[in-house]
Amino acid sequence: MRTSKEFEINEKGVTAEGFKTLNRKCLSSMYLWNVIAMAVLLLSVFLIYRFINMPWIDMDLLFTITVAALVLLAAYFVIGPMVFFARYRYRMTDDRIDILRGIFIIRHTVIPIERVHQVEVSRGPINNMFGLANVNITTAGGMAIIEYLEFPVAEEISDRLNDIVVNILKERE
Amino acid sequence: MRCHPSIILETLFPAVLVLVFIIMASVQAWSDLYFAIMAPIPVVLTMFLYWRWSKTWISFTDEEVVVERDTLFKMKKRIPYSKIASVNVNRGLVNRLFGTSRIQININSSINAAIPEAVLSFRIDIADSIREFLASRMYGDSAFTVSADADAETVVSIDWKDVLLHSFFGQSSAQMLSGLFFLLYSVAQIYLALSITGVYGGEGLLSLFVFIGVTVIPSVVILFHYANLKVYRSGDTIYLQHGLIRTYRTSFKVTKINAVRVRTTFFSRLMHRSFIEAEVVGLSSDSNSKRPILCLMKDYAEIDRVFSELVPEFLYDREAIPQPTASKRVLGVKCVLWLVLIGAATYVSSLYAERILASIPSITGYEALLGFTPLIVGALLALATVLWSVRAYSTRTLSAGEELFTFEIGVVDRQAVTISYDKVQIANVVRGPLARRYGLGVSSVSLLSSLGGVKIQSGYFDVGELNRIHETVMDRIRTGKYDYRKASR
């Protein structure tokens, strides 16, 4: 997939500004999640059409709209993870964390480590199957997440963040 | 020491009200057995609350407030004075009856910023001396040379006209306009019913109730809440005193303010008035207001004066940067997309309206005009969208100083939010597919507010300009310009 310059990575696997990329395993995790979500959605649609009678609604029109929406969603479920992977970059320095991400809308998040209150590594069942984890970073004003990291990488980031935060607090005592 | 026993009634009162309501609502459905089960509940509750009160002790040590409870669930809560963000004193109906005050202690926390860490009730004189003691511990003795008293001179004089205007026209324009719409609709329904049939059968009552619920009740609540507003500053502490039936006395240090908003609504601008709100950390405002109002709606010159006297720390030489010309294209395309959506929705609704009306042959006269409703609503929405897009270009600005930056945001209801770089927790630059083409984006910064985390979003600006916000935040941390001691004091 073609990416713009800010997402381009060199032979070391980082961008010109030092942003890292995710492991390709994240695609498997996202696709599995999308397959489950699509199956639940199709089952719900089937049950609604089969058992709920809505005489005041033009069922032909509704069916056309539903099919069109499902086709669009299926296309999003197929293409979305690829774009997400191609446009997900993160960077951690001694004083800040940057996350660059987005499928349609690109969001660049900056968290000064000085503001970090809590760091947590979380693993959902699907991520766990692929050895992936999220790092949840809590500040006083909200939370930011670095997603789909390999478990050792997530642990390493979490430990490093905790060390920096503890050092900041020690320096202030 | 123990709280005043009236705290038992304070806690009991709402619970008994709910209980009475339940009994009244279900009186038909239940038998005497039901009453036999329900009636002892208030007695048991009173005994439990009395037991809890008698086993709860509060002590003030050199370092902390300790609240200790020795009931079935043992609890020992320690609140260090250094962690307290604010101490609020207010008086409700029960407090007035027993001559007591309620003290609410709030700590710095993003998780439960809206929930007080401790709620205590004492006789007024004891409550006042506790508040003074806590304030002197929190802010140092010098900060409390003027205690929160009735003689302190307010920075701005607020009369009944100001409170009335604020309570009605200070609410959002959408709320005000939707309320007015329901009022007009109700009047039209009543008029048509009377002019056609000559007999009134309760038409328009539902719309009238919606108007009362949407516009009148919130206005009355604000009126009662902010009546007798008195605001003054002593040292680094701002004191607020207000309320008609329940009186609220709040104090907080200026360093606990993360952002200051000067707000106008569509109607307030017609009167050349604005008002000032503050985002204060750890301040629980236990009523309808999400953030403390430092000054109710006053004319622009007066607001400028109050701002400079109350929060001069949030004043700087502002050079407002307007949105770049390219943002017109982004807003234009968004407007066109909305118009297409509105057009499609209008078309579908018109088809449905036509079909429904055709199936009711008895519809004649003005009722047949109902078929045009989707078209009229669609046209009005389209006009509002175009006007909004045109105004959205000229109303949003960005200013950046050394310690502060300001987002001017909003189209119908506007606000200038001045934020301290040192209080930004997370900074985002968001670029949509269209904005990216022109190198534009939107900045969204997260802060800690009185009700937890809050996000404040700018208009469309050059990404380089927006990146300067987080670069300045980082630069202030790196170079030591950000003083953590100041922020935590």
Chai-1 contact restraints between the chains, C-beta under 6 A:
chainA,res_idxA,chainB,res_idxB,connection_type,confidence,min_distance_angstrom,max_distance_angstrom,comment,restraint_id
A,R96,B,M474,contact,1.0,0.0,6.0,A-B,restraint_1
A,F104,B,P433,contact,1.0,0.0,6.0,A-B,restraint_2
A,I105,B,G432,contact,1.0,0.0,6.0,A-B,restraint_3
A,I106,B,R431,contact,1.0,0.0,6.0,A-B,restraint_4
A,R107,B,N428,contact,1.0,0.0,6.0,A-B,restraint_5
A,R107,B,V430,contact,1.0,0.0,6.0,A-B,restraint_6
A,H108,B,V429,contact,1.0,0.0,6.0,A-B,restraint_7
A,T109,B,N428,contact,1.0,0.0,6.0,A-B,restraint_8
A,V110,B,A427,contact,1.0,0.0,6.0,A-B,restraint_9
A,V110,B,H470,contact,1.0,0.0,6.0,A-B,restraint_10
A,I111,B,I426,contact,1.0,0.0,6.0,A-B,restraint_11
A,P112,B,V473,contact,1.0,0.0,6.0,A-B,restraint_12
A,P112,B,M474,contact,1.0,0.0,6.0,A-B,restraint_13
A,P112,B,I477,contact,1.0,0.0,6.0,A-B,restraint_14
A,E114,B,I477,contact,1.0,0.0,6.0,A-B,restraint_15
A,R115,B,Q425,contact,1.0,0.0,6.0,A-B,restraint_16
A,T139,B,Q425,contact,1.0,0.0,6.0,A-B,restraint_17
A,T139,B,I426,contact,1.0,0.0,6.0,A-B,restraint_18
A,A140,B,S110,contact,1.0,0.0,6.0,A-B,restraint_19
A,A140,B,Q425,contact,1.0,0.0,6.0,A-B,restraint_20
A,A140,B,L448,contact,1.0,0.0,6.0,A-B,restraint_21
A,G141,B,Q425,contact,1.0,0.0,6.0,A-B,restraint_22
A,G141,B,I426,contact,1.0,0.0,6.0,A-B,restraint_23
A,G141,B,S446,contact,1.0,0.0,6.0,A-B,restraint_24
A,G141,B,L447,contact,1.0,0.0,6.0,A-B,restraint_25
A,G141,B,L448,contact,1.0,0.0,6.0,A-B,restraint_26
A,G141,B,G453,contact,1.0,0.0,6.0,A-B,restraint_27
A,G142,B,I426,contact,1.0,0.0,6.0,A-B,restraint_28
A,G142,B,S446,contact,1.0,0.0,6.0,A-B,restraint_29
A,G142,B,G453,contact,1.0,0.0,6.0,A-B,restraint_30
A,A144,B,I426,contact,1.0,0.0,6.0,A-B,restraint_31
